[in-house]
């Protein structure tokens, strides 16, 4: 979570677009990162 690969949501922890980029995976459709980031990129 500190490096921005997971976000905390009411549904639990969810993968972020940054994690998908790092793992070279497509970002799932309909996924929204509603948790604000701690640090500005």
N, CA, C and O atoms as CSV, one atom per row, in Angstrom:
chain,resi,resn,atom,element,x,y,z
A,1,UNK,N,N,0.821,-1.180,0.000
A,1,UNK,CA,C,0.000,0.000,0.000
A,1,UNK,C,C,0.869,1.249,0.000
A,1,UNK,O,O,0.465,2.276,-0.547
A,2,UNK,N,N,2.036,1.184,0.593
A,2,UNK,CA,C,2.877,2.369,0.672
A,2,UNK,C,C,3.414,2.789,-0.689
A,2,UNK,O,O,3.653,3.975,-0.916
A,3,UNK,N,N,3.606,1.842,-1.594
A,3,UNK,CA,C,4.134,2.212,-2.904
A,3,UNK,C,C,3.033,2.342,-3.948
A,3,UNK,O,O,3.320,2.548,-5.128
A,4,UNK,N,N,1.776,2.224,-3.527
A,4,UNK,CA,C,0.659,2.517,-4.406
A,4,UNK,C,C,0.138,1.368,-5.239
A,4,UNK,O,O,-0.553,1.605,-6.230
A,5,UNK,N,N,0.440,0.132,-4.879
A,5,UNK,CA,C,-0.040,-1.008,-5.652
A,5,UNK,C,C,-1.406,-1.499,-5.180
A,5,UNK,O,O,-2.095,-2.202,-5.919
A,6,UNK,N,N,-1.805,-1.140,-3.967
A,6,UNK,CA,C,-3.102,-1.530,-3.434
A,6,UNK,C,C,-3.818,-0.297,-2.912
A,6,UNK,O,O,-3.192,0.653,-2.442
A,7,UNK,N,N,-5.148,-0.329,-3.003
A,7,UNK,CA,C,-5.936,0.741,-2.406
A,7,UNK,C,C,-6.943,0.121,-1.453
A,7,UNK,O,O,-7.424,-0.990,-1.676
A,8,UNK,N,N,-7.256,0.849,-0.387
A,8,UNK,CA,C,-8.244,0.383,0.577
A,8,UNK,C,C,-9.602,0.909,0.154
A,8,UNK,O,O,-9.775,2.114,-0.031
A,9,UNK,N,N,-10.560,0.019,0.002
A,9,UNK,CA,C,-11.914,0.385,-0.387
A,9,UNK,C,C,-12.886,-0.242,0.604
A,9,UNK,O,O,-12.488,-1.078,1.415
A,10,UNK,N,N,-14.153,0.152,0.549
A,10,UNK,CA,C,-15.141,-0.508,1.413
A,10,UNK,C,C,-15.244,-2.018,1.153
A,10,UNK,O,O,-15.648,-2.772,2.038
A,11,UNK,N,N,-14.881,-2.459,-0.053
A,11,UNK,CA,C,-14.912,-3.884,-0.388
A,11,UNK,C,C,-13.657,-4.606,0.060
A,11,UNK,O,O,-13.601,-5.834,-0.004
A,12,UNK,N,N,-12.656,-3.879,0.509
A,12,UNK,CA,C,-11.381,-4.482,0.910
A,12,UNK,C,C,-10.250,-3.908,0.094
A,12,UNK,O,O,-10.397,-2.835,-0.490
A,13,UNK,N,N,-9.135,-4.587,0.038
A,13,UNK,CA,C,-7.978,-4.117,-0.720
A,13,UNK,C,C,-8.164,-4.439,-2.200
A,13,UNK,O,O,-8.581,-5.541,-2.555
A,14,UNK,N,N,-7.852,-3.475,-3.054
A,14,UNK,CA,C,-7.993,-3.656,-4.501
A,14,UNK,C,C,-6.697,-3.253,-5.196
A,14,UNK,O,O,-5.980,-2.367,-4.730
A,15,UNK,N,N,-6.410,-3.904,-6.299
A,15,UNK,CA,C,-5.229,-3.593,-7.095
A,15,UNK,C,C,-5.420,-2.235,-7.788
A,15,UNK,O,O,-6.540,-1.876,-8.149
A,16,UNK,N,N,-4.336,-1.491,-7.970
A,16,UNK,CA,C,-4.407,-0.194,-8.645
A,16,UNK,C,C,-3.831,-0.297,-10.049
A,16,UNK,O,O,-3.214,-1.297,-10.417
A,17,UNK,N,N,-4.047,0.762,-10.824
A,17,UNK,CA,C,-3.504,0.818,-12.179
A,17,UNK,C,C,-1.979,0.771,-12.145
A,17,UNK,O,O,-1.353,0.202,-13.039
A,18,UNK,N,N,-1.383,1.366,-11.116
A,18,UNK,CA,C,0.076,1.365,-10.975
A,18,UNK,C,C,0.610,-0.062,-10.819
A,18,UNK,O,O,1.662,-0.393,-11.367
A,19,UNK,N,N,-0.110,-0.907,-10.075
A,19,UNK,CA,C,0.293,-2.308,-9.911
A,19,UNK,C,C,0.177,-3.058,-11.230
A,19,UNK,O,O,1.045,-3.862,-11.570
A,20,UNK,N,N,-0.885,-2.796,-11.967
A,20,UNK,CA,C,-1.065,-3.453,-13.269
A,20,UNK,C,C,0.050,-3.064,-14.230
A,20,UNK,O,O,0.560,-3.911,-14.963
A,21,UNK,N,N,0.431,-1.797,-14.233
A,21,UNK,CA,C,1.539,-1.348,-15.087
A,21,UNK,C,C,2.830,-2.056,-14.690
A,21,UNK,O,O,3.586,-2.502,-15.554
A,22,UNK,N,N,3.083,-2.160,-13.395
A,22,UNK,CA,C,4.307,-2.800,-12.897
A,22,UNK,C,C,4.371,-4.266,-13.290
A,22,UNK,O,O,5.443,-4.779,-13.612
A,23,UNK,N,N,3.220,-4.949,-13.265
A,23,UNK,CA,C,3.159,-6.372,-13.579
A,23,UNK,C,C,2.872,-6.643,-15.057
A,23,UNK,O,O,2.733,-7.797,-15.464
A,24,UNK,N,N,2.784,-5.575,-15.859
A,24,UNK,CA,C,2.460,-5.691,-17.288
A,24,UNK,C,C,1.156,-6.442,-17.521
A,24,UNK,O,O,1.067,-7.298,-18.401
A,25,UNK,N,N,0.137,-6.107,-16.714
A,25,UNK,CA,C,-1.187,-6.700,-16.843
A,25,UNK,C,C,-2.179,-5.620,-17.252
A,25,UNK,O,O,-1.980,-4.450,-16.928
A,26,UNK,N,N,-3.252,-5.996,-17.965
A,26,UNK,CA,C,-4.274,-4.991,-18.289
A,26,UNK,C,C,-5.052,-4.614,-17.029
A,26,UNK,O,O,-5.318,-5.461,-16.177
A,27,UNK,N,N,-5.410,-3.347,-16.921
A,27,UNK,CA,C,-6.191,-2.877,-15.783
A,27,UNK,C,C,-7.641,-3.317,-15.975
A,27,UNK,O,O,-8.216,-3.055,-17.031
A,28,UNK,N,N,-8.256,-3.984,-14.980
A,28,UNK,CA,C,-9.633,-4.481,-15.135
A,28,UNK,C,C,-10.626,-3.345,-15.387
A,28,UNK,O,O,-10.554,-2.297,-14.745
A,29,UNK,N,N,-11.546,-3.556,-16.319
A,29,UNK,CA,C,-12.585,-2.560,-16.599
A,29,UNK,C,C,-13.521,-2.442,-15.405
A,29,UNK,O,O,-13.807,-3.429,-14.726
A,30,UNK,N,N,-13.992,-1.232,-15.156
A,30,UNK,CA,C,-14.922,-1.012,-14.059
A,30,UNK,C,C,-14.257,-0.855,-12.712
A,30,UNK,O,O,-14.945,-0.661,-11.710
A,31,UNK,N,N,-12.942,-0.933,-12.657
A,31,UNK,CA,C,-12.229,-0.779,-11.399
A,31,UNK,C,C,-11.941,0.703,-11.176
A,31,UNK,O,O,-11.441,1.392,-12.065
A,32,UNK,N,N,-12.259,1.173,-9.998
A,32,UNK,CA,C,-12.076,2.588,-9.681
A,32,UNK,C,C,-11.226,2.702,-8.435
A,32,UNK,O,O,-11.461,2.015,-7.441
A,33,UNK,N,N,-10.241,3.572,-8.496
A,33,UNK,CA,C,-9.420,3.836,-7.325
A,33,UNK,C,C,-10.034,5.023,-6.592
A,33,UNK,O,O,-9.776,6.174,-6.943
A,34,UNK,N,N,-10.851,4.742,-5.568
A,34,UNK,CA,C,-11.549,5.805,-4.854
A,34,UNK,C,C,-10.755,6.333,-3.666
A,34,UNK,O,O,-11.105,7.369,-3.101
A,35,UNK,N,N,-9.711,5.646,-3.289
A,35,UNK,CA,C,-8.897,6.055,-2.140
A,35,UNK,C,C,-7.883,7.086,-2.596
A,35,UNK,O,O,-7.134,6.825,-3.538
A,36,UNK,N,N,-7.831,8.261,-1.953
A,36,UNK,CA,C,-6.812,9.235,-2.344
A,36,UNK,C,C,-5.411,8.714,-2.013
A,36,UNK,O,O,-5.234,7.915,-1.094
A,37,UNK,N,N,-4.425,9.180,-2.775
A,37,UNK,CA,C,-3.062,8.725,-2.539
A,37,UNK,C,C,-2.444,9.506,-1.392
A,37,UNK,O,O,-2.823,10.645,-1.121
A,38,UNK,N,N,-1.501,8.885,-0.734
A,38,UNK,CA,C,-0.824,9.520,0.381
A,38,UNK,C,C,0.234,10.494,-0.109
A,38,UNK,O,O,0.449,11.549,0.487
A,39,UNK,N,N,0.893,10.128,-1.204
A,39,UNK,CA,C,1.958,10.957,-1.759
A,39,UNK,C,C,1.590,11.381,-3.166
A,39,UNK,O,O,0.930,10.635,-3.890
A,40,UNK,N,N,2.006,12.564,-3.557
A,40,UNK,CA,C,1.774,13.026,-4.926
A,40,UNK,C,C,2.820,12.436,-5.834
A,40,UNK,O,O,4.011,12.478,-5.524
A,41,UNK,N,N,2.385,11.876,-6.974
A,41,UNK,CA,C,3.331,11.276,-7.925
A,41,UNK,C,C,3.793,12.324,-8.897
A,41,UNK,O,O,4.595,12.032,-9.785
